[in-house]
Amino acid sequence: MRFTEQFQVQRSDTADWFDLNVEMDTPLYVDPFLIFDDEPGAWEGAHDQIVDFFQGALHLLGLADGQTDSAHWKKVERFLQFPEPKEFALGLSMGHPEGSGIGADLARDICHGLDLFRQWGRDADDRLLGMVSVLVPGLGVDRISDMVCNILKRRFIDYTQAVCGELQVPVQSFDVPHTGWVATAGRWRSSTEALPASPVFNGAVLLTPERFLKDIPRVTPDGFWSWAEINAGEALRFDLNYDLGVSLTRPQRKDLGRQLARRAPDILENYVVDATEDAIGYDVEGDPKGLVRWEEAGRRIAAASSFPPPPTSQDQFESWLIALAESFKAAIEDEGLWRALWNDDYTKPRPERIAQVIARSTWIPYCRGSNIDMTREAECGRGPVDFKFTQGWEMRGLLEIKYIASRQFVHGAYTQLPLYLQGEQAPFGVYLCIGFTDNDFDEERLGLVRDACASISNQGRTQIVPIFADARKKLSASTA
């Protein structure tokens, strides 16, 4: 459900705010470099505000002088702990809006990363966030976005209140954390604000300008290493004694990128400058990767489909769950849903998580009508399964969606889903496999999964049913 649907308002063609999904995170993030490059106007000064925040942290780290047990260092560690800004409903994992944010362990690592700036004799500037995201493991774009949304939350509150006032959206009073800060003291403030209510948690919704949203990171440790191989090859060869002919995996590039960042800050700085030039946000209106309009695609399919009556026993529940997966398979193969799983020019499948969230939005009406609870990314003791379905305590089953081309395709059937079933004490699971190419449907490859599911089912403790959905491009795709 989108903000406009929840509050029954129209978004004009000239509006610049993002019509967010208020029930589930959209896989976009607030890019600080898009804010840095913004034209003067309502957001003027936001750039300096972010820089001032980190300059205050650097000042306190300077007082600590590398002593991690000092009061100044501890103050920065607390200052750099950010709650998940769930009010924005953004995040590349596409999960429930309530997430973990930045806790004590990651804040400590960020402190160590920032302390390198102190040792290098550098102040905070435009490049700091990009450089720190390379230096600190676990500080991906989601966490950088969390930082920026917290640091600038007061501005986002004012922006949201202005939009709500213009559209006469009803608001309520909420206690909102991290609405202000004092950098020199390393202290956060909270406040009570009149804001629109979230339908999924006890809190508010905050709006974001579309132009600040991005879909993929531009600054990463492995990206830095790859850039350095091309642009600073001589330095790598002679200063680091590295053989440029060595082929590396992505984790190896990440590790070497962080090592290089600590030893060669000037190379890192040049990379960040190069990677963040000509910043362009995600095309929300065109939505070329299907990151925004997946819910609508699922709803169209659900509206055109019929479904069996609610189950009253585990056997019926299992048949119901198979029918649920088969309905998605039929929508892909017979009702044109395969198009939503490809990018706009049909050259590349969209990420697996897009298929998962489209499936979720397709299945919600069925679950609601059958009084069945569906939990996405449910923790089953051995990691999160894609979907858990339950009716009371007695009836339960799991469903995992996997692309056939995935390296984990066979592993998912042999190991992953059985472990989830064991952890959840569920007797039944569906392995919904989606293929996009002729190679995906190689009988030998599919046979490995069929055999794995049959072997596990024959043991008698749990049953796994594989279902294969054909999302190969149809002949009419190029002319559609």
Backbone torsions as a table, in degrees:
resi	resn	phi	psi	omega
1	MET	NA	130.3	-178.7
2	ARG	-90.6	164.3	179.6
3	PHE	-55.5	-43.7	-179.2
4	THR	-64.3	-34.2	177.8
5	GLU	-72.2	-43.4	-178.0
6	GLN	-59.3	-41.9	-174.2
7	PHE	-106.0	5.9	174.9
8	GLN	53.4	54.1	178.3
9	VAL	-126.2	160.8	177.6
10	GLN	-102.1	135.7	175.4
11	ARG	-97.9	119.4	-176.6
12	SER	-70.6	160.0	179.5
13	ASP	-64.5	-22.3	-178.3
14	THR	-94.2	-4.9	-179.3
15	ALA	-67.1	147.3	-179.4
16	ASP	-110.8	1.6	-178.3
17	TRP	-86.9	147.8	-178.3
18	PHE	-80.8	126.4	178.2
19	ASP	-82.2	84.0	-171.5
20	LEU	-72.6	156.0	168.9
21	ASN	-80.4	116.8	-172.9
22	VAL	-81.9	-7.7	-176.4
23	GLU	-102.8	-20.9	-177.0
24	MET	-149.7	143.2	-179.7
25	ASP	-59.1	138.2	170.7
26	THR	-89.8	136.0	-174.4
27	PRO	-77.1	58.6	173.5
28	LEU	-130.1	164.4	178.9
29	TYR	-140.6	157.5	176.6
30	VAL	-79.5	118.7	-176.5
31	ASP	-94.2	116.1	-178.8
32	PRO	-61.3	-29.1	-178.2
33	PHE	-71.3	-27.4	173.4
34	LEU	-70.6	-33.2	175.2
35	ILE	-69.9	-41.2	179.3
36	PHE	-58.7	-37.0	-175.7
37	ASP	-90.0	4.0	-175.2
38	ASP	-68.2	148.0	179.0
39	GLU	-69.6	154.0	176.5
40	PRO	-56.5	143.1	-178.5
41	GLY	161.2	-140.0	-175.5
42	ALA	-62.5	-27.1	-177.0
43	TRP	-101.5	11.9	178.0
44	GLU	-61.9	133.2	-178.5
45	GLY	98.5	-12.6	-180.0
46	ALA	-64.4	-38.4	177.6
47	HIS	-57.9	-50.4	-178.7
48	ASP	-64.4	-32.5	180.0
49	GLN	-64.2	-43.4	178.2
50	ILE	-65.1	-43.9	179.0
51	VAL	-62.7	-41.7	179.7
52	ASP	-62.7	-37.8	179.1
53	PHE	-58.4	-51.4	-177.2
54	PHE	-74.3	-26.5	174.2
55	GLN	-65.3	-37.0	176.5
56	GLY	-64.6	-40.3	177.2
57	ALA	-63.8	-41.2	178.8
58	LEU	-64.6	-35.8	178.6
59	HIS	-62.4	-45.1	179.4
60	LEU	-66.6	-37.1	176.9
61	LEU	-66.4	-32.4	175.2
62	GLY	-64.2	-39.0	176.7
63	LEU	-66.8	-31.4	177.8
64	ALA	-72.9	-30.6	176.8
65	ASP	53.7	44.3	175.2
66	GLY	82.9	-2.9	-179.1
67	GLN	-85.9	101.4	-173.4
68	THR	-70.2	-14.4	178.4
69	ASP	-98.2	6.6	-179.5
70	SER	-78.3	159.3	-180.0
71	ALA	-64.1	-35.1	-179.5
72	HIS	-66.1	-43.6	179.1
73	TRP	-62.8	-45.3	-179.4
74	LYS	-62.0	-34.8	179.0
75	LYS	-65.0	-40.5	178.7
76	VAL	-66.5	-40.1	178.2
77	GLU	-57.7	-41.7	178.2
78	ARG	-69.9	-38.0	-178.4
79	PHE	-63.5	-31.9	-176.4
80	LEU	-92.6	10.6	172.6
81	GLN	-90.5	121.5	-174.9
82	PHE	-119.0	125.3	172.1
83	PRO	-67.7	152.7	174.1
84	GLU	-57.8	122.2	178.4
85	PRO	-78.6	71.6	-172.3
86	LYS	-62.3	-18.5	-178.4
87	GLU	-62.0	-21.7	-174.8
88	PHE	-88.8	-20.5	-179.1
89	ALA	51.7	49.4	176.6
90	LEU	-124.2	150.7	176.7
91	GLY	160.1	135.5	-174.0
92	LEU	-68.8	-17.4	179.9
93	SER	-78.8	-15.2	179.5
94	MET	58.6	37.6	179.9
95	GLY	-94.6	-165.9	174.6
96	HIS	-62.9	145.3	-176.2
97	PRO	-57.9	-19.2	179.6
98	GLU	-89.8	114.2	-179.4
99	GLY	-122.7	-163.6	-171.1
100	SER	-95.3	-24.2	-178.3
101	GLY	70.4	-152.5	-179.8
102	ILE	-112.9	112.2	-177.7
103	GLY	-92.6	-168.1	-173.1
104	ALA	-64.1	-41.3	-176.3
105	ASP	-65.5	-47.3	179.9
106	LEU	-67.9	-37.1	177.1
107	ALA	-59.8	-38.3	178.2
108	ARG	-64.3	-41.4	178.5
109	ASP	-65.9	-37.8	177.7
110	ILE	-64.3	-38.9	176.5
111	CYS	-56.8	-45.6	179.5
112	HIS	-64.1	-38.3	176.9
113	GLY	-64.5	-45.3	178.3
114	LEU	-65.5	-33.0	-178.3
115	ASP	-65.0	-24.3	174.3
116	LEU	-62.8	-34.7	177.3
117	PHE	-62.8	-40.7	177.1
118	ARG	-61.7	-44.7	179.7
119	GLN	-65.3	-31.5	178.0
120	TRP	-80.4	-6.5	-179.1
121	GLY	74.6	29.9	-176.6
122	ARG	-107.5	148.5	173.3
123	ASP	-96.3	171.8	175.4
124	ALA	-70.3	140.4	175.8
125	ASP	-155.6	-169.5	-176.7
126	ASP	-57.0	-30.4	-171.1
127	ARG	-87.6	-11.4	-171.7
128	LEU	-58.4	-48.7	-176.5
129	LEU	-61.6	-40.7	177.9
130	GLY	-65.2	-41.7	-179.5
131	MET	-66.9	-41.4	-179.9
132	VAL	-67.0	-35.0	179.4
133	SER	-65.3	-24.7	174.0
134	VAL	-80.3	-38.5	-174.3
135	LEU	-72.9	-33.4	-168.8
136	VAL	-105.2	116.6	175.4
137	PRO	-61.4	139.1	178.2
138	GLY	86.6	-5.3	-179.0
139	LEU	-96.5	71.1	179.6
140	GLY	-82.6	-172.0	-174.8
141	VAL	-65.4	-32.3	177.2
142	ASP	-59.3	-44.6	-177.0
143	ARG	-73.0	-37.1	174.5
144	ILE	-60.7	-43.1	177.8
145	SER	-61.6	-41.7	177.4
146	ASP	-57.7	-44.2	178.6
147	MET	-57.8	-52.2	-175.7
148	VAL	-62.3	-41.7	-179.4
149	CYS	-65.1	-34.7	176.2
150	ASN	-71.8	-47.1	-177.3
151	ILE	-60.8	-38.2	-176.7
152	LEU	-104.0	18.6	-172.9
153	LYS	-59.7	-35.7	178.3
154	ARG	-58.4	-39.4	179.0
155	ARG	-68.1	-41.2	178.9
156	PHE	-66.1	-34.2	176.4
157	ILE	-63.6	-49.1	179.2
158	ASP	-59.7	-41.0	179.7
159	TYR	-62.7	-45.8	-179.6
160	THR	-65.1	-42.6	-179.9
161	GLN	-63.0	-35.5	178.3
162	ALA	-66.6	-42.9	178.6
163	VAL	-64.4	-44.3	-179.4
164	CYS	-64.7	-36.6	177.3
165	GLY	-65.1	-40.1	-179.8
166	GLU	-67.3	-38.4	-176.3
167	LEU	-95.1	-0.9	-177.8
168	GLN	58.1	41.7	175.1
169	VAL	-75.7	131.0	179.4
170	PRO	-65.8	142.3	-178.9
171	VAL	-127.2	160.1	176.3
172	GLN	-132.6	166.4	177.8
173	SER	-86.8	128.1	179.2
174	PHE	-132.3	144.3	170.0
175	ASP	-82.1	116.4	-174.6
176	VAL	-112.5	123.3	179.0
177	PRO	-77.9	156.3	173.0
178	HIS	56.6	51.9	176.3
179	THR	-97.7	-2.9	177.1
180	GLY	-166.3	164.2	-178.1
181	TRP	-155.5	157.4	175.0
182	VAL	-121.4	105.1	-171.5
183	ALA	-64.0	-41.3	-176.0
184	THR	-65.6	-26.0	179.4
185	ALA	-98.9	-8.1	-178.3
186	GLY	60.7	44.1	-172.6
187	ARG	-131.8	141.0	177.0
188	TRP	-101.3	155.7	174.6
189	ARG	-123.8	150.5	172.9
190	SER	-116.9	167.7	-179.9
191	SER	-156.6	165.7	175.3
192	THR	-98.6	126.7	-172.9
193	GLU	-130.3	148.3	174.6
194	ALA	-90.6	109.5	-173.1
195	LEU	-144.0	161.8	175.9
196	PRO	-68.3	148.7	-174.3
197	ALA	-89.5	142.6	172.1
198	SER	-78.1	143.6	177.3
199	PRO	-85.7	-5.6	-173.2
200	VAL	-117.9	-10.8	174.6
201	PHE	-149.6	163.9	-177.6
202	ASN	-81.2	83.8	-178.6
203	GLY	-175.9	-171.6	-172.7
204	ALA	-100.6	169.3	172.5
205	VAL	-112.1	137.2	175.7
206	LEU	-120.7	140.1	-178.9
207	LEU	-96.3	156.2	-176.6
208	THR	-132.6	139.6	171.4
209	PRO	-62.4	135.0	-179.8
210	GLU	-57.7	-34.8	-173.1
211	ARG	-68.1	-12.0	179.1
212	PHE	-91.8	-0.2	-171.9
213	LEU	-97.4	139.2	-179.0
214	LYS	-133.9	157.7	-176.2
215	ASP	-107.7	-31.6	-177.4
216	ILE	-128.4	148.9	178.9
217	PRO	-70.9	143.7	175.8
218	ARG	-100.2	-17.6	-178.3
219	VAL	-124.5	114.6	-179.8
220	THR	-140.7	158.1	178.6
221	PRO	-61.5	-43.8	179.4
222	ASP	-71.2	-33.5	174.7
223	GLY	-63.7	-37.8	177.6
224	PHE	-62.9	-44.7	-179.1
225	TRP	-64.4	-43.7	179.4
226	SER	-62.5	-40.4	177.7
227	TRP	-64.3	-42.8	-178.2
228	ALA	-64.8	-34.7	178.2
229	GLU	-60.4	-34.5	-178.6
230	ILE	-86.1	-42.4	-170.0
231	ASN	-100.0	-14.6	-179.2
232	ALA	-138.3	38.4	-175.7
233	GLY	-59.2	-40.3	-178.5
234	GLU	-64.7	-38.3	178.6
235	ALA	-64.9	-39.3	179.0
236	LEU	-66.6	-40.4	-175.5
237	ARG	-68.7	-43.4	-173.0
238	PHE	-96.3	-44.1	-177.3
239	ASP	-75.1	-35.2	-176.7
240	LEU	-107.6	-0.6	178.7
241	ASN	55.2	49.0	-175.7
242	TYR	-110.8	136.0	177.6
243	ASP	-85.3	112.2	-176.4
244	LEU	-68.7	-12.6	-179.9
245	GLY	-83.7	-5.7	-178.2
246	VAL	-74.9	131.9	177.0
247	SER	-87.9	132.5	-174.0
248	LEU	-121.1	147.7	170.2
249	THR	-78.2	167.7	179.1
250	ARG	-62.0	-44.7	176.5
251	PRO	-59.2	-36.7	178.0
252	GLN	-66.6	-39.4	177.5
253	ARG	-64.7	-38.8	177.1
254	LYS	-60.2	-48.2	-178.1
255	ASP	-63.0	-46.1	179.2
256	LEU	-67.9	-33.5	177.3
257	GLY	-61.8	-42.5	178.5
258	ARG	-67.6	-40.0	177.3
259	GLN	-60.7	-45.2	179.8
260	LEU	-64.7	-38.7	-178.6
261	ALA	-59.9	-38.7	-179.7
262	ARG	-72.1	-29.2	-176.0
263	ARG	-94.1	-20.8	-174.1
264	ALA	-137.3	71.2	-177.4
265	PRO	-61.4	-29.7	179.8
266	ASP	-66.5	-39.3	176.4
267	ILE	-65.5	-42.2	177.9
268	LEU	-60.2	-44.9	-179.6
269	GLU	-61.6	-42.2	179.0
270	ASN	-63.3	-37.8	178.2
271	TYR	-63.4	-46.4	-178.9
272	VAL	-62.0	-42.9	178.2
273	VAL	-60.1	-45.3	-178.3
274	ASP	-66.9	-42.9	-175.3
275	ALA	-71.1	-23.1	-175.1
276	THR	-106.3	7.3	175.5
277	GLU	-70.2	149.7	176.8
278	ASP	52.4	53.5	-178.5
279	ALA	-63.9	130.3	179.0
280	ILE	-130.4	128.8	179.9
281	GLY	-77.6	173.8	178.4
282	TYR	-71.2	141.2	178.0
283	ASP	-78.5	87.9	-175.6
284	VAL	-64.5	-41.5	-177.1
285	GLU	-67.8	-46.8	178.6
286	GLY	-73.1	-31.5	178.5
287	ASP	46.3	59.5	-174.3
288	PRO	-63.7	-23.7	-178.9
289	LYS	-103.1	3.9	179.0
290	GLY	67.5	30.4	-176.9
291	LEU	-85.9	-14.1	-173.2
292	VAL	-111.9	-41.7	-170.2
293	ARG	-99.3	21.1	-178.9
294	TRP	-64.2	-33.0	-177.8
295	GLU	-65.6	-40.9	-179.9
296	GLU	-63.8	-38.3	178.3
297	ALA	-61.4	-43.7	178.7
298	GLY	-64.6	-40.1	-179.0
299	ARG	-64.4	-39.6	-179.8
300	ARG	-61.0	-41.2	-180.0
301	ILE	-67.2	-44.1	-178.9
302	ALA	-61.4	-39.0	-178.1
303	ALA	-66.7	-26.4	-177.0
304	ALA	-95.7	2.8	-173.8
305	SER	-112.1	154.9	172.4
306	SER	-109.8	165.6	-174.1
307	PHE	-152.6	152.9	-178.3
308	PRO	-67.9	164.8	-179.7
309	PRO	-68.7	164.7	-179.4
310	PRO	-59.4	142.0	179.6
311	PRO	-77.2	153.0	177.6
312	THR	-124.7	3.4	177.3
313	SER	-147.8	167.0	179.4
314	GLN	-62.2	-39.7	178.7
315	ASP	-60.8	-45.6	177.9
316	GLN	-65.8	-36.0	179.1
317	PHE	-61.4	-42.6	-179.7
318	GLU	-66.0	-40.1	175.8
319	SER	-64.3	-39.1	177.8
320	TRP	-61.9	-42.6	-178.7
321	LEU	-67.7	-38.3	175.0
322	ILE	-62.0	-43.6	178.9
323	ALA	-62.0	-35.3	177.6
324	LEU	-61.3	-47.8	179.3
325	ALA	-66.1	-40.5	179.8
326	GLU	-64.5	-32.3	178.0
327	SER	-64.8	-37.4	178.4
328	PHE	-70.6	-40.5	176.3
329	LYS	-59.1	-46.0	-179.5
330	ALA	-64.6	-38.5	178.9
331	ALA	-63.1	-39.2	178.6
332	ILE	-66.5	-47.3	-170.2
333	GLU	-84.7	-31.9	-170.6
334	ASP	-116.5	-17.2	-173.1
335	GLU	-119.8	14.1	172.6
336	GLY	83.8	5.8	-179.6
337	LEU	-66.5	-20.4	178.1
338	TRP	-54.5	-31.2	-179.4
339	ARG	-60.9	-38.0	-177.6
340	ALA	-69.2	-17.7	-178.5
341	LEU	-91.1	-5.2	175.4
342	TRP	-108.4	156.0	173.9
343	ASN	-69.1	174.2	-167.9
344	ASP	-63.6	-27.3	178.8
345	ASP	-102.3	13.0	174.8
346	TYR	57.7	35.3	178.4
347	THR	-102.6	-14.6	-173.8
348	LYS	-155.8	134.1	175.0
349	PRO	-65.1	145.9	174.3
350	ARG	-72.5	161.4	-176.2
351	PRO	-57.4	154.6	-178.5
352	GLU	-56.3	-34.8	-178.2
353	ARG	-65.5	-25.4	176.5
354	ILE	-66.7	-42.7	176.4
355	ALA	-60.7	-38.9	-178.7
356	GLN	-64.6	-44.6	-177.1
357	VAL	-76.3	-29.2	173.1
358	ILE	-65.7	-42.2	177.0
359	ALA	-59.5	-43.8	-179.5
360	ARG	-58.5	-48.2	-177.7
361	SER	-67.8	-27.2	175.6
362	THR	-70.5	-38.3	-172.3
363	TRP	-86.8	-18.0	-177.5
364	ILE	-54.0	-47.7	-179.5
365	PRO	-62.4	-37.3	178.5
366	TYR	-63.8	-45.1	-179.2
367	CYS	-64.7	-41.8	-179.7
368	ARG	-63.6	-42.7	-178.9
369	GLY	-69.2	-24.1	-179.3
370	SER	-102.6	4.8	-179.9
371	ASN	57.5	43.9	179.5
372	ILE	-115.0	133.4	-179.3
373	ASP	-86.9	129.8	177.1
374	MET	-116.8	124.9	178.3
375	THR	-117.7	122.7	178.1
376	ARG	-90.0	142.3	-179.7
377	GLU	53.3	49.1	179.5
378	ALA	-74.6	135.7	178.5
379	GLU	-79.0	119.4	-175.3
380	CYS	-113.3	21.8	177.5
381	GLY	88.9	-25.4	178.4
382	ARG	-119.7	18.9	-176.2
383	GLY	120.8	174.9	-176.7
384	PRO	-87.8	126.3	171.3
385	VAL	-83.6	153.0	-176.5
386	ASP	-59.9	-49.4	-177.2
387	PHE	-142.0	137.1	170.7
388	LYS	-119.3	132.0	179.6
389	PHE	-118.8	131.6	-179.7
390	THR	-141.4	148.7	168.1
391	GLN	-134.0	104.4	-171.7
392	GLY	67.6	-152.6	179.4
393	TRP	-96.7	-26.4	-171.5
394	GLU	-78.4	-37.9	-173.9
395	MET	-102.5	121.9	-178.8
396	ARG	-157.2	152.4	177.5
397	GLY	-163.7	160.6	-178.8
398	LEU	-118.7	154.3	176.6
399	LEU	-138.8	127.5	179.1
400	GLU	-117.2	131.5	175.8
401	ILE	-102.7	130.5	-179.2
402	LYS	-141.2	136.0	171.8
403	TYR	-74.8	135.2	-178.2
404	ILE	-62.4	-31.1	-179.6
405	ALA	-73.8	-9.9	-178.0
406	SER	-63.9	145.4	174.9
407	ARG	-64.7	-22.7	-178.2
408	GLN	-93.2	10.3	-173.4
409	PHE	-58.9	-54.6	-179.0
410	VAL	-73.1	-39.7	179.1
411	HIS	-58.3	-36.8	-179.0
412	GLY	-60.7	-37.4	-179.6
413	ALA	-78.9	-40.7	-177.0
414	TYR	-74.0	-37.5	-168.5
415	THR	-125.9	-50.6	-168.7
416	GLN	-63.7	-58.4	-176.9
417	LEU	-65.8	-40.4	175.4
418	PRO	-58.4	-38.8	177.9
419	LEU	-66.4	-38.4	177.0
420	TYR	-62.7	-43.7	179.7
421	LEU	-61.7	-41.3	177.9
422	GLN	-64.2	-44.9	-178.9
423	GLY	-65.1	-32.4	-178.2
424	GLU	-92.5	-6.3	-175.5
425	GLN	55.7	41.5	179.3
426	ALA	-102.4	136.4	-176.4
427	PRO	-86.3	-4.2	-169.8
428	PHE	-147.2	141.9	176.5
429	GLY	-147.3	152.9	175.7
430	VAL	-116.8	131.9	177.6
431	TYR	-108.6	97.4	-175.5
432	LEU	-92.1	110.4	-172.0
433	CYS	-109.6	130.5	-175.9
434	ILE	-116.8	127.4	179.1
435	GLY	-114.9	151.0	-175.4
436	PHE	-124.3	-11.1	-176.6
437	THR	-135.3	166.6	176.3
438	ASP	-61.4	-37.3	179.1
439	ASN	-61.5	-33.3	179.1
440	ASP	-59.7	-33.0	-174.6
441	PHE	-98.2	24.8	170.7
442	ASP	-60.4	126.0	-172.7
443	GLU	-61.4	-33.9	179.1
444	GLU	-64.5	-41.9	-179.7
445	ARG	-66.6	-44.5	178.6
446	LEU	-66.7	-34.1	-179.8
447	GLY	-63.3	-33.5	177.8
448	LEU	-60.5	-40.1	179.9
449	VAL	-74.2	-40.7	177.0
450	ARG	-58.9	-44.9	-179.5
451	ASP	-64.2	-40.6	179.7
452	ALA	-62.7	-45.5	-179.3
453	CYS	-65.2	-39.8	179.5
454	ALA	-66.6	-41.1	-179.8
455	SER	-61.5	-44.0	-179.7
456	ILE	-68.6	-41.1	-179.2
457	SER	-65.7	-36.0	-178.4
458	ASN	-68.3	-18.1	177.8
459	GLN	-71.9	-18.2	170.7
460	GLY	91.9	-11.1	-177.4
461	ARG	-84.9	-41.4	179.2
462	THR	-139.2	158.4	177.0
463	GLN	-122.2	135.9	176.8
464	ILE	-125.4	127.4	179.4
465	VAL	-109.4	119.4	176.2
466	PRO	-86.0	139.2	175.7
467	ILE	-131.2	130.6	-175.9
468	PHE	-112.3	122.4	-179.2
469	ALA	-107.4	131.4	-175.4
470	ASP	-95.8	103.4	179.0
471	ALA	-105.1	23.9	176.7
472	ARG	-63.1	147.1	-179.8
473	LYS	-60.9	136.1	175.7
474	LYS	-84.3	159.6	-174.7
475	LEU	-60.7	-27.3	-176.5
476	SER	-83.4	-1.2	-173.2
477	ALA	-60.3	-39.5	-175.5
478	SER	-70.9	-18.8	-179.5
479	THR	-108.6	0.3	-176.7
480	ALA	-70.7	NA	NA
